[in-house]
Amino acid sequence: MARLTLVEQSPGYFTVEGNLTFASIDQQSLQSFKSLKGIDTICIDLAKVGTTDSAGLALMIEWIKQSRLIRAQLRFKNIPDQLLALAKLSGFDETEYYSGSASSTAPNNVNDIHG
């Protein structure tokens, strides 16, 4: 199991490394943004994510909820294909947070979900 690590690269810009699975997501992952008061924009880059399952999608939804609580705009970058497929299966791709395919948002497989 690749341990899940959320690394702050600069204020409000995070990279996720490891797996987004039931086995790797812990309480600390769920509470990631509760202490980020005063940040207007948060970007989470998922390019270094290995394996993912429905817990990964649930964590993304939790991060959206947390960003709304602190009134920050949230953007996900480089969403893995597995998570995009899960979003479509669950209907999450039809919500206001899902912006569509990589080709419609930006080059280099950048997908955005805003919170």
Contacts in CASP RR format, 6 or more apart in sequence:
PFRMAT RR
TARGET T0000
AUTHOR 0000-0000-0000
METHOD contacts of the structure
MODEL  1
MARLTLVEQSPGYFTVEGNLTFASIDQQSLQSFKSLKGIDTICIDLAKVG
TTDSAGLALMIEWIKQSRLIRAQLRFKNIPDQLLALAKLSGFDETEYYSG
SASSTAPNNVNDIHG
1 19 0 8 1.000
1 21 0 8 1.000
1 23 0 8 1.000
1 24 0 8 1.000
2 17 0 8 1.000
2 18 0 8 1.000
2 19 0 8 1.000
2 24 0 8 1.000
2 50 0 8 1.000
2 51 0 8 1.000
3 18 0 8 1.000
3 19 0 8 1.000
3 24 0 8 1.000
4 16 0 8 1.000
4 17 0 8 1.000
4 18 0 8 1.000
4 19 0 8 1.000
4 20 0 8 1.000
4 24 0 8 1.000
4 25 0 8 1.000
4 26 0 8 1.000
4 29 0 8 1.000
5 16 0 8 1.000
5 17 0 8 1.000
5 18 0 8 1.000
6 14 0 8 1.000
6 15 0 8 1.000
6 16 0 8 1.000
6 29 0 8 1.000
6 32 0 8 1.000
6 44 0 8 1.000
7 14 0 8 1.000
7 15 0 8 1.000
7 16 0 8 1.000
7 17 0 8 1.000
8 14 0 8 1.000
9 15 0 8 1.000
9 45 0 8 1.000
11 39 0 8 1.000
12 36 0 8 1.000
12 39 0 8 1.000
12 41 0 8 1.000
12 42 0 8 1.000
12 43 0 8 1.000
13 42 0 8 1.000
13 43 0 8 1.000
13 45 0 8 1.000
14 32 0 8 1.000
14 42 0 8 1.000
14 43 0 8 1.000
14 44 0 8 1.000
14 45 0 8 1.000
15 44 0 8 1.000
15 45 0 8 1.000
15 47 0 8 1.000
15 48 0 8 1.000
16 44 0 8 1.000
16 45 0 8 1.000
16 46 0 8 1.000
16 48 0 8 1.000
16 49 0 8 1.000
17 48 0 8 1.000
17 49 0 8 1.000
18 24 0 8 1.000
18 48 0 8 1.000
18 49 0 8 1.000
18 50 0 8 1.000
19 49 0 8 1.000
19 50 0 8 1.000
19 51 0 8 1.000
19 52 0 8 1.000
20 46 0 8 1.000
20 49 0 8 1.000
20 50 0 8 1.000
20 51 0 8 1.000
20 52 0 8 1.000
20 53 0 8 1.000
20 55 0 8 1.000
20 56 0 8 1.000
20 59 0 8 1.000
20 80 0 8 1.000
20 83 0 8 1.000
21 51 0 8 1.000
21 52 0 8 1.000
21 53 0 8 1.000
21 55 0 8 1.000
21 56 0 8 1.000
22 53 0 8 1.000
22 55 0 8 1.000
25 55 0 8 1.000
25 56 0 8 1.000
25 59 0 8 1.000
29 59 0 8 1.000
30 59 0 8 1.000
30 62 0 8 1.000
31 66 0 8 1.000
32 63 0 8 1.000
32 66 0 8 1.000
33 42 0 8 1.000
33 63 0 8 1.000
33 66 0 8 1.000
33 67 0 8 1.000
33 70 0 8 1.000
33 72 0 8 1.000
34 66 0 8 1.000
34 69 0 8 1.000
34 70 0 8 1.000
36 42 0 8 1.000
36 70 0 8 1.000
36 72 0 8 1.000
37 70 0 8 1.000
38 70 0 8 1.000
38 72 0 8 1.000
39 70 0 8 1.000
39 72 0 8 1.000
40 71 0 8 1.000
40 72 0 8 1.000
40 73 0 8 1.000
41 72 0 8 1.000
41 73 0 8 1.000
41 74 0 8 1.000
41 75 0 8 1.000
42 67 0 8 1.000
42 72 0 8 1.000
42 73 0 8 1.000
42 74 0 8 1.000
42 75 0 8 1.000
43 74 0 8 1.000
43 75 0 8 1.000
43 76 0 8 1.000
43 77 0 8 1.000
44 63 0 8 1.000
44 74 0 8 1.000
44 75 0 8 1.000
44 76 0 8 1.000
44 77 0 8 1.000
45 77 0 8 1.000
45 78 0 8 1.000
46 76 0 8 1.000
46 77 0 8 1.000
46 78 0 8 1.000
46 79 0 8 1.000
46 80 0 8 1.000
46 83 0 8 1.000
47 77 0 8 1.000
47 78 0 8 1.000
49 80 0 8 1.000
49 83 0 8 1.000
50 80 0 8 1.000
51 82 0 8 1.000
52 80 0 8 1.000
52 82 0 8 1.000
52 83 0 8 1.000
52 86 0 8 1.000
53 82 0 8 1.000
53 86 0 8 1.000
54 86 0 8 1.000
54 90 0 8 1.000
56 83 0 8 1.000
56 86 0 8 1.000
57 83 0 8 1.000
57 86 0 8 1.000
57 87 0 8 1.000
57 90 0 8 1.000
57 92 0 8 1.000
60 76 0 8 1.000
60 83 0 8 1.000
60 113 0 8 1.000
61 92 0 8 1.000
63 74 0 8 1.000
64 74 0 8 1.000
64 97 0 8 1.000
64 113 0 8 1.000
64 115 0 8 1.000
67 73 0 8 1.000
67 74 0 8 1.000
67 115 0 8 1.000
68 115 0 8 1.000
73 114 0 8 1.000
73 115 0 8 1.000
74 113 0 8 1.000
74 114 0 8 1.000
74 115 0 8 1.000
75 112 0 8 1.000
75 113 0 8 1.000
75 114 0 8 1.000
76 111 0 8 1.000
76 112 0 8 1.000
76 113 0 8 1.000
77 110 0 8 1.000
77 111 0 8 1.000
77 112 0 8 1.000
78 108 0 8 1.000
78 109 0 8 1.000
78 110 0 8 1.000
78 111 0 8 1.000
79 111 0 8 1.000
79 113 0 8 1.000
84 93 0 8 1.000
84 111 0 8 1.000
86 92 0 8 1.000
87 93 0 8 1.000
87 98 0 8 1.000
92 98 0 8 1.000
93 100 0 8 1.000
96 114 0 8 1.000
97 113 0 8 1.000
97 114 0 8 1.000
97 115 0 8 1.000
98 113 0 8 1.000
99 105 0 8 1.000
99 111 0 8 1.000
99 112 0 8 1.000
99 113 0 8 1.000
99 114 0 8 1.000
100 111 0 8 1.000
101 111 0 8 1.000
102 109 0 8 1.000
102 110 0 8 1.000
102 111 0 8 1.000
105 111 0 8 1.000
105 112 0 8 1.000
106 112 0 8 1.000
END
